[in-house]
C-alpha cells in the first residue's frame, strides 16, 4: 500500500467513525435548546457560571457543552470563559421569527430518541417503533394520549413547517386558487403563509380535534379569522368538500400505500372534477447517489419507517399512487428545500377500488 493509499484508507475510517458518533452533536443541540441557552445569550456574552446559575446546571459540565457548541460554530467564545451566540445559534432562540428550537426539541427529544433506538427491530420486521414500543398503530394516536408530547410535536411541526411554507409560496402560483383546503394542516403554518401572500384567497384548515384546537391563536394573530375556517375531523373518514385546491404537506409520507390511498380517495370524493391536488413531499430519486440531498431524503425515509410506518417515494411511486386514487400527476416542481410540489388533477370518474 502506498502512502497515498494509506492516507485515503485512514480518511475513510475516520469519516465513518465521525458519522457513527454524530448523535453526540444531536444531543448537545437538544440540551442547549432545552436549557434555553440561546435565549439567555440574547444580550451580552455570559460565563458558564452565570448560565449555570440561570438554568440550574452544573457549571463545569455546562462549560464543556458550551465549548462543543463553539467548535460547531453555534456559539462563539469572545474571550476565555465568555460565550456569545454565533449567527447559526440565533435560530435556537425561542422568540426568533425563524426559530428552529421547537423542531430541535421534537427531533431529538426522548420519544424520538427511544424510537430510533428501535431501528433494528423496524428493519428486521417492517413494524414501526411506535407500534412495537407503545402498542398503537398510528403515532398520532400516541401523541393524542399525551398532551405534553402532543404540544411539543405540534410546536416542532410548526417550526419545521415555516421554512417549507415559505419555500412553497416562493415556488408555486396560488393566484387562481379560490378556496384552499389544507388537509392535515396542523396548526395552520402552511395555509396562513399562503393566505397572507394572497389576500384574495380563502382557506379551510382541516386536522384532528386535538391538533386544530391550538390553531386559533395562530390564525387570529395572522389576521385571518375572517378568511380561514378551522374544521376538525378525520381524513380517513371524510374531507371537507368543494375546495379549489387541496394541500397535503408531509401527509402521504406518514402512511403505507393502503392508508395513503384511502386518504387520496377521500380527497377525490370531496373534490370537483379538474380541481387541483398539491402534495408537498420529499421525493426520492430513482437512483441513489452520495449527496447531501439524498442523505437527507434517505434518512427521512428511515424516519418514516421508525416513527409512523410510512415511507418517502419516487416520482413513479407517486404517479402510481395518484392514478389508483383517480388523479393524473401533472407536474413536479422543486423548491429551495428538499421538498417538491407534486401537482395532481382530479379526473372525471371515481377511482376504482382495486388499490395497490
C-alpha positions in Angstrom: 0.0 0.0 0.0 1.4 3.4 -1.0 1.4 6.3 1.4 -1.4 7.9 -0.6 -3.5 4.8 -0.3 -2.8 4.6 3.4 -3.9 8.2 3.9 -7.1 7.6 1.9 -7.8 4.5 3.9 -7.3 6.3 7.2 -9.5 9.2 6.0 -12.4 6.9 5.2 -12.2 5.1 8.5 -12.1 8.5 10.3 -15.1 9.7 8.3 -17.1 6.6 9.1 -16.4 7.0 12.8 -17.5 10.6 12.6 -20.8 9.5 11.1 -21.2 6.9 13.8 -20.7 9.5 16.5 -22.8 12.3 15.0 -25.6 11.5 17.6 -23.4 13.3 20.1 -24.0 16.7 18.4 -27.7 16.0 18.2 -27.9 15.6 21.9 -25.7 18.6 22.6 -28.1 20.7 20.5 -31.1 19.2 22.3 -29.7 20.1 25.7 -28.8 23.6 24.7 -32.3 24.1 23.3 -34.0 22.6 26.4 -32.0 24.8 28.8 -32.7 27.9 26.7 -29.0 28.8 26.3 -29.7 30.9 23.2 -32.3 33.0 24.9 -30.0 33.6 27.8 -27.3 34.8 25.4 -29.6 37.2 23.6 -27.9 40.2 25.2 -24.2 40.3 26.2 -21.8 37.4 26.4 -22.0 35.4 29.6 -19.9 32.9 31.5 -20.7 29.2 32.1 -21.1 30.0 35.8 -23.8 32.7 35.0 -25.6 30.4 32.6 -25.5 27.5 35.1 -27.0 29.7 37.8 -29.8 30.7 35.4 -30.5 27.1 34.3 -29.8 25.1 37.4 -27.0 23.3 35.6 -23.6 22.1 36.8 -21.2 24.9 35.8 -18.1 22.8 34.9 -20.2 20.4 32.8 -22.2 23.2 31.1 -18.8 24.8 30.2 -17.9 21.6 28.4 -21.2 21.6 26.4 -20.6 25.3 25.5 -17.1 24.6 24.2 -18.6 21.9 22.0 -21.1 24.3 20.6 -18.3 26.8 19.9 -16.5 24.0 17.9 -19.5 23.7 15.7 -19.9 27.5 15.2 -23.2 27.6 17.1 -21.6 29.8 19.9 -18.5 32.0 19.9 -16.1 32.3 22.8 -15.5 36.0 22.7 -12.8 35.8 25.4 -11.7 33.0 27.6 -14.7 31.8 29.6 -17.3 34.1 28.0 -19.8 32.8 25.4 -22.0 34.5 22.9 -24.3 33.4 20.0 -22.8 32.8 16.6 -25.1 33.6 13.6 -26.3 30.0 13.5 -27.1 29.9 17.2 -29.6 32.8 16.9 -32.1 30.4 15.4 -32.2 28.4 18.7 -33.9 31.4 20.4 -37.5 30.6 21.3 -38.8 34.0 20.1 -36.9 34.4 16.9 -39.3 34.6 14.0 -37.5 31.8 12.2 -36.7 29.8 15.3 -35.9 26.1 14.9 -35.8 25.5 18.7 -39.1 23.6 18.8 -38.0 21.5 15.9 -34.8 20.5 17.6 -36.7 19.6 20.8 -39.1 17.4 18.8 -36.5 15.8 16.6 -34.1 14.8 19.4 -36.5 14.5 22.4 -36.8 11.4 24.5 -39.7 10.0 22.4 -37.8 10.3 19.1 -34.6 9.1 20.7 -36.2 6.0 22.0 -37.9 5.3 18.7 -34.7 5.5 16.7 -33.1 3.1 19.2 -35.6 0.5 17.9 -34.4 0.8 14.2 -33.0 -2.7 14.2 -36.4 -4.1 15.1 -38.1 -2.0 12.4 -35.6 -3.1 9.7 -36.0 -6.8 10.7 -39.8 -6.8 10.9 -41.1 -3.8 8.9 -43.0 -2.8 12.0 -42.8 0.9 13.2 -41.1 1.6 16.5 -44.3 3.3 17.6 -46.3 0.2 17.1 -43.6 -2.0 18.7 -42.8 0.2 21.7 -46.1 1.8 22.5 -48.7 -0.6 21.2 -50.5 1.8 18.9 -50.8 1.6 15.1 -50.6 5.3 14.5 -48.1 7.6 16.1 -50.7 10.4 16.2 -52.9 8.3 18.5 -49.9 8.1 20.8 -49.5 11.9 20.7 -53.2 12.4 21.4 -53.0 10.4 24.5 -50.1 12.5 25.9 -51.0 16.3 25.9 -47.4 17.4 26.7 -45.9 15.4 24.0 -48.6 16.4 21.6 -47.9 20.1 22.3 -44.2 19.5 21.8 -44.7 17.7 18.5 -47.1 20.3 17.2 -44.7 23.1 18.0 -41.9 21.1 16.3 -44.0 20.6 13.2 -44.8 24.3 13.1 -41.2 25.3 13.5 -40.1 22.9 10.8 -43.0 23.9 8.6 -42.2 27.6 8.5 -39.2 27.1 6.2 -41.2 24.7 4.0 -44.2 27.1 3.8 -42.0 30.0 2.7 -40.5 27.7 0.0 -43.9 26.6 -1.2 -45.1 30.2 -1.6 -41.9 31.1 -3.5 -42.2 28.1 -5.9 -46.0 28.0 -6.7 -48.5 30.5 -8.0 -51.7 30.3 -5.9 -53.4 33.3 -7.5 -56.2 31.3 -9.1 -56.6 29.0 -6.1 -60.0 30.2 -4.9 -60.6 28.2 -1.7 -57.7 26.2 -0.4 -58.3 23.1 1.8 -55.2 22.2 3.9 -55.7 18.6 4.8 -53.8 17.5 7.9 -52.6 21.1 8.2 -51.7 21.1 11.9 -51.8 24.5 13.5 -52.0 26.2 10.1 -48.4 27.2 9.3 -48.7 26.5 5.6 -52.1 27.8 4.8 -51.7 31.0 6.9 -48.4 31.7 5.0 -50.2 31.3 1.7 -53.2 33.4 2.7 -51.0 36.2 3.9 -49.3 36.2 0.5 -52.6 36.1 -1.5 -55.2 38.3 0.2 -58.0 37.4 -2.1 -57.9 33.7 -1.2 -60.0 31.8 1.4 -59.0 28.7 3.2 -60.0 25.7 5.3 -57.7 24.2 7.9 -58.6 20.6 8.5 -57.0 18.3 11.1 -57.8 16.1 14.1 -59.6 17.9 17.0 -56.7 17.7 19.4 -54.4 19.3 16.8 -56.6 22.2 15.5 -57.7 23.2 19.0 -54.4 25.1 19.3 -54.6 26.7 15.8 -56.9 29.6 16.7 -54.2 31.8 18.2 -52.0 31.5 15.1 -55.0 32.2 12.8 -56.1 35.3 14.8 -52.5 36.5 15.2 -52.1 36.4 11.4 -55.3 38.4 11.0 -57.0 35.6 9.0 -60.0 34.7 11.2 -62.4 36.1 8.5 -60.8 34.1 5.7 -59.7 30.9 7.3 -62.2 28.3 8.6 -61.0 25.7 11.1 -62.6 22.3 10.7 -61.9 19.3 13.0 -62.3 15.8 11.6 -60.6 12.5 10.5 -59.2 12.4 7.0 -59.7 8.6 6.9 -63.4 9.2 7.1 -64.3 12.4 5.3 -62.6 15.5 4.0 -64.3 19.0 3.6 -65.8 19.3 0.1 -65.7 21.7 -2.8 -62.4 23.4 -2.4 -60.5 24.6 -5.4 -57.0 23.4 -4.3 -56.3 20.6 -1.8 -53.0 20.8 0.0 -51.3 17.9 1.8 -47.9 18.8 3.2 -45.9 15.9 4.7 -49.1 13.8 5.0 -48.8 11.0 2.4 -45.3 10.0 3.6 -46.7 9.2 7.1 -48.6 6.2 5.7 -48.2 3.0 3.8 -49.8 2.6 0.3 -53.1 1.3 1.6 -53.6 4.1 4.1 -52.3 6.7 1.7 -54.7 5.5 -1.0 -57.6 5.8 1.5 -56.7 9.4 2.2 -56.3 10.3 -1.5 -59.6 8.6 -2.4 -61.3 10.7 0.3 -59.8 13.8 -1.3 -61.1 12.7 -4.7 -64.6 12.3 -3.3 -64.5 15.8 -1.8 -63.2 17.4 -5.0 -64.9 18.6 -8.1 -63.6 17.4 -11.5 -60.5 19.2 -12.8 -59.6 20.6 -9.4 -56.1 20.5 -8.1 -54.4 18.3 -5.5 -51.0 19.6 -4.3 -48.7 17.2 -2.3 -45.7 18.8 -0.7 -43.3 15.9 -0.1 -39.7 14.8 -0.3 -39.2 12.8 -3.4 -36.7 10.0 -3.6 -34.6 9.9 -6.8 -35.0 6.7 -8.9 -31.2 6.0 -8.3 -29.4 7.0 -5.1 -26.0 8.6 -5.3 -23.9 10.1 -2.5 -25.0 13.7 -2.0 -26.3 15.9 0.8 -29.8 15.9 -0.7 -30.1 12.2 -1.0 -28.6 11.8 2.5 -31.4 13.9 3.9 -34.1 12.1 1.8 -33.0 8.6 2.7 -32.7 9.4 6.4 -36.2 10.9 6.2 -37.4 7.7 4.7 -35.9 5.7 7.6 -37.6 8.2 10.0 -40.9 7.3 8.5 -40.2 3.6 9.0 -39.3 4.2 12.6 -42.0 6.8 13.6 -45.1 6.1 11.5 -44.7 3.1 9.4 -44.9 5.3 6.3 -42.3 6.0 3.5 -40.8 8.5 1.2 -41.5 7.7 -2.5 -40.1 8.2 -6.0 -41.9 10.1 -8.8 -43.1 6.8 -10.3 -44.4 5.6 -6.9 -46.3 8.9 -6.5 -47.7 8.6 -10.1 -49.0 5.1 -9.4 -50.5 6.1 -6.1 -52.2 9.1 -7.5 -53.5 7.1 -10.5 -55.0 4.5 -8.3 -56.9 7.2 -6.4 -58.2 8.8 -9.6 -55.7 11.6 -10.2 -53.3 12.5 -13.0 -49.9 13.6 -12.0 -49.5 16.9 -13.9 -46.1 18.2 -12.7 -43.4 18.1 -10.1 -41.8 21.4 -9.0 -38.8 21.5 -6.8 -38.5 24.1 -4.0 -35.5 25.5 -2.3 -35.9 22.9 0.4 -35.7 19.1 0.0 -39.4 19.1 -0.7 -41.2 19.1 -4.1 -44.7 20.2 -5.2 -46.4 17.2 -6.7 -49.4 18.5 -8.6 -52.3 16.2 -9.4 -55.6 16.8 -11.1 -58.8 15.1 -10.3 -60.2 13.0 -13.1 -63.8 12.9 -14.2 -64.6 9.4 -13.0 -64.4 7.9 -9.5 -61.4 5.8 -8.9 -61.7 2.0 -8.8 -61.3 0.1 -5.6 -58.5 -2.2 -6.7 -55.9 -0.5 -4.5 -52.2 -1.2 -4.8 
